[in-house]
């Protein structure tokens, strides 16, 4: 009997495991004739692994360029697979919001239909309740029966990481599947073509454990930043794009003098930090110093004190909204749209795109001059490259979107082949864009959305129509294609924002890479982090509202963090980073 990760009694009795989460066992009659077939007309010339003989010729190796990802290019595994008609796999995944706006589950989407039709493998998608994913995942892994596939975040959302999940009998090692001769050979080829990603998606032992969500291009790695009302800035007499913190002080002052009540507004404190921390060469939480390569904790660095003092100056001068701690999305939007505020931090789609669309659709209210522009992440000195602003790793560990085959799956080869499809050249466009000729067409070699998506006849928004046909605008076990966002960001302002936030940044170097903690390390971090995080949030509020004096209290603040164990946490992350670097 496999070992399971059990929950506390209280959690276990407060949640009910759905009876549909039965996996292959008990759901399907086992079909021993099911097999993943390959093109037998192609003679294998690649190096077989484990004594197996490949049924395809491996592609010639590519020369990789740092910072540039190669797209899926192989079609090793032949689809549809044979003799799988009587098998239905179960696939547990969070229900994306843009899917739920049009369908009760993923089963009704066109991409789910296409995925199954083209692979010849039937799948039932099962979802936790939106907003309760963490709790229901905990109950799921404590149950006696798992679905065949679970899409989740395994490096930090499972205690002890993927190695512990394997030891606990939750997921299986994928090395024999993601190989040059295995049923996920197209995943293997993609990872060989992208060695930096290959390193990211392995555990510390060098083994594969999931089918990863990959942001396939740098323009997918940072899609939020500082934006501002260009029309109001021009009217205030400030016509250049702010770059340095001194520029921002000058620009916000000009806005204030022109009658803008709250020149800079933010939905919350996290957004304020995200947009301005870069200037002080810090990140929120733990990060990698760009000069030493060592782990640091942003909230105890001198740069954090300097940032706090600058924010205090802006609040005193009436340049920064003092009510950030109680602001919300609707309030922020009203401020930007009616001109109460002029600058904020937000996504190029959900913020910038929404604001521009709203203004264009109601010129009687917002006028014909309404305009937005994006600024790069703020720096201290003109010409500096952003090193601590935004960005993400290619392997999107911040998303619960990485598919593992569970220990309960009776047909792991079939599950691997189903997931592999998305990393093949043929499957890549399907999972991102949908059905050629209906939801997209090829224009000059680029998958281009049709009016079925961009001007949906049923009145669906672009985002919802995209999510009906493909997974391109969501996360999941596939390689995300940048051509989705280059079309979703339909205005020149959005496209310029995407370029500015990414082309003028090298911030991935300071992110913590996708490390994995041991079970003991995870438990220790959990114990230490609660008190430290609470203390940092409380003191930040005091400093921001001027209830506390950051200069006078700084040494005591730092010492308190040390007393709570912050140095032990830094060392734990440093040890994990050292393991990662030796992969």
ABEGO torsion letter per residue (X at the ends): XBBBBBBBAAAAAABBBBAABAEABGABBBBAABBBBBBAABBBABBBBGGBBBABBBBBBBBBBBGBBBBBABBABBOBBBGAAABBBBBBBBBBAAAAAABABAAABAAAAAAAAAAGBBBBBBBBBBGAAAAAAAAAAABABBBABBBBBAAAABBGEAAAAAAAGABBBAAAABBAABAAAAAAAAAAABAAAAAAABBAAGBBABBBBBBABAAAABABBBBBBAAAAAAAGBABBBABAAAAAAAAAAAAAAGBABABBBABAAAAAAAAAAAAGBBBEBBBBAAAGBBBBAAABAAAAAAAAAAAAAAAAGABBAAAAABBAAAAAAAAAAGABABBBBBAAAAAAAAAAAAAABAAAAEAABBBBBBBBBBABBGBBBAABEEBBABBAABBABBBBBAABABAAAAAAAAAAAABAAAAAAAAAEBBGAABBBBGGBBBBBAAAABBAAGBBAAAAAAAABAAABBEBBBBBAAAAAAABABAAAAAAAAAAAAABAAAAABBBBBBBBAAAAAAAAAAAAAAAAAAAAAAAAAAAGABBAAAAAAAAAAAAAAAGAAAAAAAAAAAAAAAAAX
